[in-house]
Amino acid sequence: MRGLTGVFPDGAVALVTGGSRGIGAAAALALAQAGCRVVVAYRAKADKAEKTAVRVRELGRECLTVRADVTDETQVIALFRTIREQFGRLDTAVLNSGVTADGHAAGMSLAKWDQAISTNLTGTFCCLRETVRAMYSAGGSIVLTSSTSGVAGRPGQANYAASKGGIIAMAKSVCQETAGRGIRVNCVAPGFIATDMVRRTPRRVVEQAERLIPLGRLGQPEEVANAIVFLASPLASYVTGKVLTIDGGMING
């Protein structure tokens, strides 16, 4: 596994939400390789979260898995209480939980709209708020997972694009509130990445996207993870409030 090694100080603790698979699992592994102890938060896939934890431990890093539904404020608060009790510190957080509930706007139910907004935007806010509280005295770094849909939009994703665009706007606001406390807030905006979410996308849509990607292929979760580690680490100490699109050149933004 290639990545940034040893860029975090000894004993650093990283939280990854949505860490049981895909980009979240890759980020957990990359952060471990970079020197972090890792907390993997997950909603339902305990077995996959534990597989991620096993791989982190194989890298010689401590790993804790915690079940937490980010749409439930009580569970989010309990997650951060567990981190405080187990580690006494939080140096970086990758807030990555997300769902899709696609459909054209004219036929989209309010339930579908709420599904994307409650997990992707409100859930990210709850985790962001608690992360800022945890880092308020000692500083830290936060990376939010947005999407190219939140930058440029995409047909059939009015709810998803709104939630992911909201994440970008939220980051640009909160980074100004927290900079004086030594807390940096940035976003990654992946495009078409070879994850379970994209595998559920109709093949014709993926093939069309591949034709529009200048690099001519889907991205890999590890490629997003390496960018996350850079933004989270001291290597990006003068970077805050920024959005890094990771999409093979598909959009200009």
C-alpha positions in Angstrom: 0.0 0.0 0.0 1.5 3.3 -1.1 0.8 6.5 0.9 2.2 9.2 3.2 4.1 7.6 6.0 4.9 9.0 9.4 3.5 12.5 8.8 1.5 12.7 12.0 3.0 13.1 15.5 3.3 10.0 17.7 0.0 9.1 19.4 -2.2 11.1 17.0 -5.8 9.9 16.9 -8.0 10.0 13.8 -11.7 9.5 13.5 -13.2 8.2 10.3 -17.0 8.1 10.0 -18.4 5.7 7.3 -15.2 3.8 7.9 -16.3 0.3 7.2 -15.8 0.3 3.5 -15.0 2.3 0.3 -13.3 5.6 0.7 -13.7 5.5 4.5 -11.9 2.2 4.9 -9.2 3.3 2.6 -8.8 6.6 4.6 -8.6 4.6 7.9 -5.7 2.5 6.5 -3.9 5.5 5.0 -4.2 7.4 8.2 -2.8 4.4 10.1 0.1 4.2 7.7 0.7 7.9 8.2 1.1 7.3 12.0 -2.4 7.6 13.5 -4.4 5.5 15.9 -7.8 5.2 14.3 -11.4 5.2 15.4 -13.7 3.6 12.7 -17.3 4.7 13.1 -19.9 2.8 11.2 -23.7 2.6 11.0 -24.6 -1.1 10.2 -21.7 -3.1 8.8 -20.0 -4.3 12.0 -18.2 -7.2 10.1 -16.8 -4.8 7.5 -15.8 -2.3 10.2 -13.9 -5.0 12.0 -12.1 -6.1 8.8 -10.9 -2.5 8.4 -9.8 -2.5 12.1 -7.9 -5.8 11.6 -6.0 -4.3 8.6 -5.2 -1.1 10.7 -3.8 -3.3 13.5 -1.7 -5.2 11.0 0.0 -1.9 10.3 0.9 -1.7 14.0 -1.7 0.9 15.0 -4.4 0.8 17.6 -7.9 0.8 16.2 -11.3 1.1 17.8 -14.6 0.4 16.1 -17.8 2.3 17.3 -21.3 1.9 16.0 -22.9 5.3 15.5 -25.7 6.5 13.2 -24.8 10.0 12.3 -28.4 11.0 11.9 -29.0 10.3 15.6 -27.5 13.2 17.7 -27.4 11.1 20.8 -25.3 8.4 19.1 -22.9 11.0 17.7 -22.4 12.6 21.2 -21.8 9.1 22.6 -19.2 8.4 19.9 -17.2 11.4 20.9 -17.6 10.6 24.6 -16.1 7.1 23.8 -13.2 8.7 21.9 -12.5 11.1 24.9 -12.6 8.2 27.4 -10.5 5.8 25.3 -7.9 8.2 24.0 -8.2 11.6 25.7 -7.6 13.4 22.4 -8.7 13.8 18.8 -6.2 15.2 16.2 -8.0 14.7 13.0 -11.5 13.7 11.8 -12.6 12.5 8.3 -16.3 12.9 8.2 -17.3 10.6 5.4 -20.7 9.1 6.0 -23.0 9.4 3.0 -25.9 7.8 1.1 -27.5 8.3 -2.3 -31.2 8.3 -3.0 -31.3 9.2 -6.7 -34.3 10.3 -8.7 -35.3 13.2 -11.0 -36.6 16.2 -9.1 -40.1 16.1 -10.6 -40.7 12.6 -9.3 -38.7 12.7 -6.1 -40.5 12.0 -2.8 -39.8 14.1 0.3 -38.7 10.9 1.9 -35.9 10.5 -0.6 -34.9 14.2 -0.2 -34.8 13.8 3.6 -32.8 10.6 3.4 -29.9 12.3 1.6 -30.1 15.6 3.6 -30.4 13.9 7.0 -27.3 11.6 6.5 -25.1 13.7 4.3 -25.6 17.2 5.5 -27.3 17.1 9.0 -25.2 14.0 10.0 -22.0 15.7 8.9 -23.0 18.8 10.8 -23.6 16.9 14.0 -20.2 15.2 13.7 -18.5 18.5 12.7 -19.9 20.3 15.7 -18.7 17.6 18.1 -15.3 17.4 16.4 -14.8 21.2 16.8 -15.8 20.9 20.5 -13.3 18.1 20.9 -10.5 20.1 19.3 -11.3 23.5 20.7 -8.4 23.6 23.1 -5.6 21.8 21.2 -6.5 22.3 17.6 -6.7 19.7 14.8 -7.7 19.1 11.3 -11.1 18.1 9.7 -11.7 16.7 6.2 -15.3 16.5 5.0 -16.2 14.3 2.1 -18.3 16.2 -0.5 -18.6 15.1 -4.2 -18.3 16.5 -7.6 -22.1 16.5 -7.6 -21.9 19.2 -4.9 -19.6 21.3 -7.1 -21.1 20.9 -10.6 -24.4 19.0 -10.0 -25.5 15.9 -11.7 -28.9 14.8 -13.3 -31.0 12.7 -10.9 -29.1 13.9 -7.8 -30.9 17.1 -6.7 -31.0 15.8 -3.1 -27.4 14.4 -3.1 -26.0 17.4 -4.8 -27.7 19.8 -2.4 -26.4 17.8 0.6 -22.9 17.7 -0.8 -22.9 21.3 -1.9 -24.1 22.2 1.6 -21.1 20.4 3.1 -18.8 22.7 1.0 -20.6 25.8 2.2 -20.5 24.6 5.8 -16.8 23.9 5.6 -16.1 27.4 4.2 -18.1 29.0 7.1 -16.7 26.8 9.9 -13.1 27.2 8.9 -13.4 30.9 9.5 -14.8 30.3 13.0 -12.2 27.8 14.0 -8.9 29.1 12.4 -8.1 31.1 15.5 -8.3 27.8 17.5 -5.8 26.0 15.2 -8.5 23.9 13.6 -8.4 23.5 9.8 -11.5 22.4 7.8 -11.2 21.2 4.2 -13.2 19.1 1.7 -12.5 16.4 -0.8 -14.9 16.1 -3.7 -14.5 12.7 -5.3 -15.9 12.0 -8.7 -16.6 8.5 -10.0 -14.6 6.2 -7.6 -14.7 2.4 -7.7 -16.8 1.9 -4.6 -20.0 0.0 -3.7 -21.9 3.2 -4.3 -20.7 3.5 -7.9 -21.1 -0.2 -8.5 -24.8 0.2 -7.8 -25.0 2.9 -10.5 -26.3 1.7 -13.9 -23.4 0.5 -16.1 -24.4 2.8 -19.0 -24.1 5.8 -16.6 -20.6 4.7 -15.5 -19.5 4.0 -19.1 -20.7 7.5 -20.1 -18.8 9.0 -17.2 -15.6 7.1 -18.1 -15.8 8.7 -21.6 -15.9 12.1 -20.0 -12.9 11.5 -17.6 -9.7 12.8 -19.2 -7.7 10.1 -17.4 -10.0 7.5 -18.9 -10.8 5.5 -15.8 -12.6 5.4 -12.5 -10.6 6.5 -9.5 -9.6 4.1 -6.7 -10.5 4.7 -3.0 -6.8 4.7 -2.1 -6.3 7.7 -4.4 -8.9 9.7 -2.5 -7.5 8.5 0.8 -4.0 9.8 0.0 -5.5 13.2 -0.7 -7.4 13.1 2.6 -4.3 12.2 4.5 -2.5 15.2 2.9 -5.2 17.7 3.9 -5.5 16.2 7.3 -1.8 16.2 8.0 0.7 18.8 9.0 1.8 18.8 5.4 -1.2 21.0 4.7 -0.8 23.3 7.7 -1.5 26.4 5.7 -4.6 25.0 3.9 -8.1 25.6 5.2 -11.5 26.2 3.7 -10.5 24.5 0.4 -12.2 21.9 -1.8 -10.1 19.4 -3.7 -11.8 17.6 -6.5 -10.5 14.1 -7.2 -12.1 13.1 -10.4 -9.5 12.4 -13.1 -10.1 15.9 -14.6 -13.8 15.4 -15.3 -15.0 18.8 -14.1 -13.3 22.2 -13.9 -13.7 23.2 -10.3 
